Amino acid sequence: MRDDLALQLQGYRLTTAHILYHLPDHPAFLQSFTWQNLDMAPAFPRLRHFLDFWQREIEGALHSVTVGSTQLIKPAELRVAGLELRLH
């Protein structure tokens, strides 16, 4: 089992792909599929592997793929406070 936290620390990001594809029996109609996994931006090797598999093994021709990606673990933000309070 892979450790998602370890992958995120290595730079993997939550990646979501919205895939539109033509139905094999009715090519004029489009169907939607959502794929989500941790992947390495900007090359997205896991998504590319999945899309290569799709084109090789699945009859529905791809129409379009929209990709969104975000880091789940981000560096802490540092802000300077312009105020100092003292408690006695």
C-alpha distances in whole Angstrom, upper triangle without the diagonal:
4,7,9,12,12,12,15,16,16,18,16,18,17,19,21,23,26,27,30,31,34,34,35,38,39,39,41,38,35,32,29,25,23,20,17,14,14,16,18,22,25,23,21,19,16,19,22,19,19,23,24,22,24,27,27,26,27,31,31,32,31,33,31,28,28,26,25,23,23,21,20,20,24,26,28,32,35,38,41,43,47,48,48,49,50,50,53
4,6,9,8,8,11,13,13,15,12,14,15,16,19,21,24,25,29,30,33,34,35,38,39,38,40,37,34,31,28,24,22,18,16,12,11,13,15,19,21,20,18,16,14,17,19,18,18,22,23,21,23,26,26,26,27,31,30,31,29,32,30,26,26,23,22,20,19,18,17,17,20,23,25,28,32,35,38,40,44,45,45,46,48,48,51
4,6,5,6,9,10,11,13,11,13,14,16,19,22,25,27,30,32,35,36,37,40,41,40,42,39,36,33,29,26,23,19,16,13,11,13,15,18,21,21,18,18,16,19,21,20,20,24,25,24,26,29,29,29,30,33,33,33,31,33,31,27,27,23,22,19,18,16,14,14,18,20,22,25,28,32,35,37,40,41,42,42,44,44,47
4,5,5,6,9,10,11,9,10,10,13,16,19,22,24,28,29,33,34,35,38,39,38,39,36,33,30,27,23,20,17,13,10,8,11,13,16,18,19,16,16,14,16,19,19,19,22,24,23,24,28,28,28,28,32,31,31,29,31,28,24,23,20,18,15,14,12,11,11,15,17,20,23,26,29,33,34,38,39,40,41,42,43,46
4,5,5,6,9,10,9,10,11,15,18,21,24,26,30,32,36,37,39,42,42,41,42,39,36,33,29,26,23,20,16,13,10,13,14,16,19,20,18,18,17,19,22,22,22,25,27,26,28,31,32,31,32,35,34,35,32,33,30,27,25,22,20,16,14,12,10,9,12,14,16,20,23,26,29,31,35,36,36,37,39,39,42
4,5,5,6,9,9,11,13,16,19,22,26,28,31,33,37,38,39,43,43,42,43,41,37,34,31,28,24,21,18,14,11,12,13,16,19,19,17,17,16,19,22,21,22,25,26,26,28,31,31,31,32,36,35,35,32,34,31,28,26,23,21,18,16,13,12,11,14,15,18,21,24,27,31,33,36,38,38,39,41,41,44
4,5,5,7,5,8,10,13,16,19,22,24,28,30,33,35,36,39,40,38,40,38,34,31,28,25,21,18,15,11,8,9,9,12,15,15,14,14,13,15,18,18,18,21,23,23,24,27,28,28,29,32,32,31,29,30,28,24,23,19,18,15,14,11,11,10,13,15,18,21,24,28,31,34,37,39,39,41,42,43,46
4,5,5,5,6,8,12,15,18,22,24,28,30,34,35,37,40,40,39,40,37,34,31,28,24,21,18,14,11,8,9,9,11,14,15,14,15,14,16,19,19,20,22,24,25,26,28,29,30,30,33,32,32,29,30,27,23,22,18,16,12,11,8,7,7,10,12,15,18,21,24,28,30,34,35,36,37,39,40,44
4,5,7,9,12,15,19,22,25,27,31,33,37,39,40,44,44,42,43,41,37,35,31,28,25,22,18,15,11,12,11,13,16,17,16,17,17,19,21,22,23,25,27,27,29,31,32,33,33,37,36,35,32,34,30,27,25,21,19,15,13,10,10,7,9,11,14,17,20,23,26,29,32,34,34,36,38,39,42
4,6,9,12,15,18,21,25,27,30,32,36,38,39,42,43,41,42,40,36,34,31,28,24,21,18,15,11,10,9,11,14,14,14,14,15,17,19,19,21,23,24,25,27,29,30,31,32,35,34,34,31,32,29,25,24,20,19,15,14,11,12,10,12,13,16,19,22,26,29,31,35,37,37,39,41,42,45
4,6,10,12,16,18,22,24,28,30,33,35,37,41,40,38,39,37,34,32,28,25,22,19,16,13,9,8,6,8,11,12,12,13,14,15,17,18,20,21,23,24,26,27,29,30,30,33,32,31,28,29,26,22,21,17,15,12,11,8,10,9,10,12,15,18,21,24,27,30,33,35,37,38,41,42,45
4,7,9,13,15,19,21,24,27,30,32,34,37,37,35,36,34,30,28,25,22,19,16,12,9,6,5,5,7,10,11,9,11,11,12,15,15,16,18,20,21,22,24,26,27,27,30,29,28,25,26,23,20,18,15,13,10,9,7,9,10,11,14,17,20,23,26,30,32,36,38,39,40,43,44,47
4,6,10,13,16,18,22,25,28,30,32,35,35,33,34,32,28,26,22,20,16,14,10,8,5,5,6,7,10,12,10,12,11,12,15,16,16,18,20,21,22,24,26,27,26,29,28,27,24,25,21,18,16,12,10,6,6,5,7,8,10,14,17,19,22,25,29,31,34,36,38,39,42,43,46
4,7,10,13,16,20,22,26,28,30,33,33,31,32,29,26,23,19,17,13,11,7,6,5,6,9,9,12,13,11,13,11,11,15,16,15,17,20,20,20,23,25,25,25,27,25,25,22,23,20,16,14,11,8,6,6,6,7,10,12,16,18,20,24,26,30,32,35,37,39,40,42,43,47
4,7,10,13,16,19,23,25,27,30,29,28,28,26,22,20,17,14,10,8,6,6,6,6,8,8,10,11,8,11,10,8,12,14,13,14,17,18,17,20,22,22,22,24,22,22,19,19,16,12,10,7,6,4,7,9,10,13,15,19,21,23,26,29,33,35,38,40,41,43,46,47,50
4,7,10,13,16,20,21,24,27,26,25,25,23,19,17,13,11,7,6,4,7,9,9,12,12,13,14,11,13,11,9,12,14,12,13,16,17,16,18,21,21,20,22,20,19,16,17,14,10,8,6,5,6,9,12,13,16,18,22,24,25,29,31,35,37,40,41,43,45,47,48,52
4,6,10,12,16,18,21,24,23,21,22,19,16,14,10,8,6,5,6,9,11,11,13,13,13,14,11,13,11,8,11,13,11,10,14,15,13,15,18,18,17,19,16,16,12,13,10,6,5,4,6,9,12,15,16,20,21,25,27,28,32,34,38,40,43,45,47,48,51,52,56
4,7,10,14,16,18,21,20,18,19,16,12,10,7,6,5,7,9,12,15,15,17,16,16,17,14,16,15,11,13,15,13,12,16,16,14,16,19,19,16,18,15,14,11,11,8,6,5,6,8,12,15,18,19,23,24,28,30,31,34,36,40,42,44,46,48,50,53,54,57
4,6,10,12,15,18,17,15,16,14,10,8,6,5,6,8,11,14,17,16,19,18,18,17,15,16,15,11,12,14,11,10,13,14,11,12,16,16,13,14,11,11,7,8,6,5,7,9,12,14,18,21,22,26,27,31,33,34,38,40,43,45,48,50,52,53,56,57,61
4,7,10,13,15,14,12,12,10,6,6,5,6,9,11,14,18,20,20,22,21,21,20,18,20,18,14,15,17,14,12,15,15,12,13,16,16,13,13,9,9,6,5,5,6,9,12,15,18,21,25,26,29,31,34,37,37,41,42,46,48,50,52,55,56,59,60,64
4,6,9,12,11,9,10,8,5,5,7,8,11,13,17,19,22,22,24,23,23,22,20,20,19,15,16,17,14,11,14,14,10,11,14,14,10,10,6,6,4,5,7,9,12,15,18,21,24,27,29,32,34,37,40,41,44,46,50,51,54,56,58,60,63,64,67
4,6,9,7,5,7,6,5,6,9,11,15,16,20,23,26,25,28,27,26,25,23,24,22,19,19,20,17,14,16,16,12,12,15,14,11,9,5,5,6,6,10,12,15,18,21,25,28,31,33,36,37,41,43,44,48,50,53,55,57,60,62,63,66,67,71
4,6,5,5,8,6,6,6,10,12,15,17,21,24,27,27,30,29,29,28,25,26,24,21,21,21,18,16,18,17,13,13,16,14,10,8,5,8,9,10,13,15,18,21,24,27,30,33,34,38,39,43,45,46,50,52,55,57,60,62,64,65,68,69,72
4,6,6,9,9,10,10,13,14,18,20,23,26,29,29,31,31,31,29,27,26,25,22,22,22,19,17,18,16,13,13,14,12,9,6,5,7,11,12,15,17,21,23,26,29,33,35,36,40,42,45,48,49,53,55,58,60,63,65,67,68,71,72,75
4,6,9,9,11,12,15,17,21,22,26,29,32,32,35,35,34,33,30,30,28,26,25,25,22,20,21,20,17,16,18,16,13,9,9,11,14,15,18,21,24,26,29,32,36,39,39,43,45,48,51,52,56,57,61,63,65,67,69,70,73,74,78
4,6,6,9,10,14,16,20,22,26,29,33,32,35,34,34,33,30,31,29,26,26,26,23,21,22,21,18,17,19,18,15,11,10,11,13,13,17,19,22,25,28,31,35,38,39,42,44,48,50,51,54,56,60,61,64,66,68,69,72,73,77
4,5,7,10,13,16,19,21,25,28,31,30,32,32,31,30,28,28,27,24,23,24,21,19,20,20,16,15,18,17,14,11,8,8,11,10,14,17,20,23,26,29,33,36,37,41,42,46,48,49,53,54,58,60,62,64,66,68,71,72,76
4,7,10,13,17,20,22,26,29,32,32,34,33,32,31,29,30,29,25,25,26,24,21,23,23,19,18,21,20,17,14,11,11,12,11,14,17,20,23,26,30,33,37,38,41,43,46,48,49,52,54,57,59,61,63,66,67,70,71,75
4,7,10,13,17,20,23,27,30,30,32,31,31,30,28,29,27,24,24,25,22,20,22,22,18,18,21,20,16,14,10,11,12,10,13,16,18,21,24,27,31,34,35,39,40,44,46,46,50,51,55,56,59,61,63,64,67,68,72
4,7,10,13,16,20,23,26,26,28,27,27,26,24,25,24,20,21,22,19,17,19,19,15,16,19,18,14,13,9,10,9,8,10,12,14,18,20,24,27,30,31,35,36,40,42,43,46,48,51,53,55,57,60,61,64,65,69
4,7,10,13,17,20,24,24,26,26,26,25,23,24,22,18,20,21,17,15,18,18,14,15,18,17,13,12,9,10,10,9,11,12,14,17,19,22,25,28,29,33,34,38,40,41,45,46,50,51,54,56,58,59,62,63,66
4,7,10,13,17,20,21,23,23,23,23,20,21,19,16,18,19,15,14,17,17,14,15,18,17,14,14,11,12,10,10,10,10,11,13,15,18,21,25,25,29,31,34,36,37,41,42,46,48,50,52,54,55,58,59,63
4,7,10,14,17,18,21,21,21,21,18,19,16,13,15,16,12,12,15,15,12,14,17,16,13,14,11,12,11,11,11,10,11,12,14,17,19,22,23,26,28,32,34,35,39,41,45,46,49,51,53,54,57,57,61
4,7,10,14,15,18,18,19,19,15,17,14,11,14,15,12,12,16,15,13,16,19,18,15,17,15,15,13,14,12,10,10,10,11,13,16,19,19,23,25,28,31,32,35,37,41,43,46,47,49,50,53,54,57
4,7,10,11,15,15,16,16,12,14,11,8,12,12,9,10,14,13,12,15,17,16,15,17,15,16,14,15,13,10,10,9,11,12,14,17,17,21,23,26,29,30,34,36,40,42,45,47,48,50,52,53,56
4,7,9,12,13,15,15,12,13,10,9,13,13,11,12,16,15,15,18,20,19,18,21,19,20,17,18,16,12,12,10,10,10,12,13,14,17,19,23,25,27,31,33,37,39,42,44,45,46,49,49,53
4,6,10,12,14,14,10,11,8,8,12,12,11,13,16,15,16,19,20,20,20,23,21,22,19,21,18,15,14,11,11,10,11,12,12,15,18,21,24,26,30,32,36,38,41,43,44,45,48,48,52
4,7,10,12,12,9,10,8,9,13,13,13,15,17,18,18,21,22,23,23,26,25,24,22,23,20,17,16,12,11,9,10,10,10,12,15,18,21,23,27,30,33,36,39,41,42,43,45,46,50
4,6,9,9,6,7,6,7,10,11,11,13,15,16,17,20,21,22,22,25,24,23,20,22,19,15,15,11,11,8,10,10,12,13,15,18,22,24,27,30,34,36,39,41,43,44,47,48,51
4,6,6,5,7,8,9,11,12,14,15,17,18,20,21,23,24,24,27,26,25,22,23,20,17,16,12,12,9,10,10,12,13,15,17,21,23,26,29,32,35,38,40,42,44,46,47,51
3,5,5,8,10,10,11,14,15,16,17,19,20,21,23,25,25,28,26,25,21,22,19,15,14,10,10,8,9,10,13,14,14,17,20,22,25,28,31,34,37,39,41,43,46,47,51
4,6,9,11,11,11,14,16,15,17,20,20,21,23,25,25,27,26,24,21,21,18,15,13,10,11,9,11,12,15,17,17,19,22,23,26,29,32,35,38,41,42,45,47,49,53
4,6,9,9,8,11,13,13,14,17,18,18,20,22,23,25,24,22,19,20,17,14,14,12,13,11,14,15,18,19,20,22,25,27,30,32,36,39,41,44,46,48,51,52,56
4,6,5,6,9,10,11,12,14,15,17,18,20,20,23,22,20,17,19,16,13,13,10,11,10,12,13,16,18,19,22,25,27,30,33,36,39,42,44,46,48,50,52,55
4,6,5,6,9,10,10,12,14,15,16,18,19,22,22,20,18,20,18,15,15,13,14,13,16,16,18,20,21,24,27,29,33,35,39,42,45,47,49,50,53,54,58
4,5,5,6,9,10,11,12,14,15,16,17,20,20,19,17,19,17,14,15,12,14,13,15,16,17,19,21,24,28,30,33,36,40,42,45,47,49,50,53,54,57
4,5,5,6,9,10,10,12,14,15,15,18,17,16,14,16,13,10,11,9,11,11,14,16,18,20,22,25,28,30,34,36,40,42,45,47,49,51,53,54,58
4,5,5,6,9,10,11,12,14,15,17,17,15,13,15,13,11,13,11,14,14,17,19,21,23,25,28,31,33,36,39,42,45,48,50,52,53,56,57,61
4,6,5,6,9,10,11,12,13,17,17,16,14,17,16,14,16,14,17,17,20,21,22,24,26,29,33,34,38,41,44,47,50,52,54,55,58,59,62
4,5,5,6,9,10,10,11,14,14,14,12,15,14,12,14,13,16,16,19,21,22,24,27,30,33,35,38,41,45,47,50,52,54,55,58,59,62
4,5,5,6,9,10,10,12,12,11,9,12,11,9,12,12,15,16,20,22,24,26,28,31,34,36,39,42,46,48,51,53,55,56,59,60,64
4,5,5,6,9,10,13,13,12,11,14,14,13,16,16,19,19,23,25,26,29,30,33,37,38,42,44,48,51,53,56,58,59,62,63,66
4,6,5,6,8,11,12,12,12,15,16,14,17,17,20,21,24,26,27,29,32,35,38,40,43,46,50,52,55,57,59,60,63,64,67
4,5,5,5,8,8,9,8,12,13,12,15,16,19,20,24,26,27,30,32,35,38,40,44,46,50,52,55,57,59,60,63,64,67
4,6,6,8,8,7,8,11,12,13,16,17,21,22,26,28,30,32,34,37,41,42,45,48,52,54,57,59,61,63,65,66,70
4,6,8,10,10,11,15,16,16,20,20,24,25,28,30,32,34,36,39,43,44,48,50,54,56,59,61,63,65,67,68,72
4,7,9,10,12,16,17,17,21,21,24,26,29,31,32,35,37,40,43,45,49,51,55,57,60,62,64,65,68,68,72
4,6,8,10,13,15,15,19,20,23,25,28,30,31,34,37,40,43,44,48,50,54,56,59,61,63,64,67,68,71
4,6,9,12,15,16,20,22,25,27,31,33,34,37,39,43,46,47,51,53,57,59,61,63,65,67,69,70,74
4,6,9,12,13,17,19,22,25,28,31,32,35,37,41,44,45,48,50,54,56,59,61,63,64,67,68,71
4,6,9,12,15,18,21,24,27,30,32,35,37,40,43,44,47,49,53,55,58,60,62,64,67,68,71
4,6,8,11,14,18,20,24,27,29,32,33,37,39,40,44,46,49,51,54,56,59,60,63,64,68
4,7,10,14,17,20,24,27,29,32,33,37,39,40,43,45,49,51,53,55,58,59,62,64,67
4,7,10,13,17,20,24,26,29,30,33,36,36,40,41,45,47,49,52,54,56,59,60,64
4,6,10,13,17,20,22,25,26,29,32,33,36,38,42,44,46,49,51,53,56,57,61
4,7,10,14,17,19,23,23,27,29,29,33,35,38,40,43,45,47,49,52,54,57
4,7,10,14,16,19,20,23,26,26,30,32,35,37,40,42,45,46,49,51,54
4,7,11,13,16,17,20,22,23,26,28,32,34,37,39,41,43,46,47,51
4,7,10,12,13,16,19,20,24,26,29,32,34,37,39,40,43,45,48
4,6,9,10,13,15,16,20,22,26,28,31,33,35,37,39,41,44
4,6,6,10,13,14,18,20,24,26,30,31,33,35,37,39,42
4,6,10,12,14,18,20,24,26,29,31,32,33,36,37,40
4,7,9,12,15,18,22,24,27,29,30,31,33,34,38
4,6,9,12,15,19,21,24,26,27,29,31,33,36
4,6,9,13,16,19,22,24,25,27,29,31,34
4,6,10,13,15,19,20,21,23,25,27,30
4,7,10,12,16,18,19,21,24,26,30
4,7,10,13,15,16,19,21,24,27
4,6,9,12,14,16,19,22,26
4,6,9,11,14,17,20,23
4,5,8,11,14,17,20
4,7,10,14,17,20
4,7,10,13,17
4,7,10,13
4,7,10
4,7
4
